[in-house]
Amino acid sequence: MPREISDIKNFIEICRRKDASSARIKRSKKTSAIKFK
């Protein structure tokens, strides 16, 4: 399941894992949210 992450440090930790296949950065007007599968 894709999960939304708002904390950048948490995002970088998860991106280093081998089971992270893709990431998508969604930019909105108020905040930027990052989703990955």
C-alpha positions in Angstrom: 0.0 0.0 0.0 1.3 3.5 -0.8 1.8 5.6 2.3 2.0 9.4 2.6 5.0 10.8 4.4 5.4 14.4 5.5 8.6 14.0 7.4 11.7 14.3 5.2 14.0 12.3 7.5 11.5 9.4 7.6 11.2 9.5 3.8 15.0 9.3 3.3 15.2 6.3 5.7 12.5 4.4 3.8 14.0 5.2 0.4 17.3 3.5 1.5 15.5 0.2 1.9 15.7 -2.3 -0.9 12.0 -3.0 -1.0 11.2 0.6 -2.0 10.5 0.5 -5.7 9.2 3.9 -6.7 8.5 7.3 -5.2 6.2 10.1 -6.3 6.3 13.6 -4.9 3.0 15.4 -4.9 3.2 19.2 -4.5 0.1 21.0 -3.3 -0.4 24.6 -2.6 -0.2 24.3 1.2 2.2 21.4 1.8 4.2 19.0 -0.3 3.4 15.3 0.3 5.5 12.3 -0.9 4.0 9.0 -1.8 5.8 5.8 -2.7 5.1 2.2 -3.3 
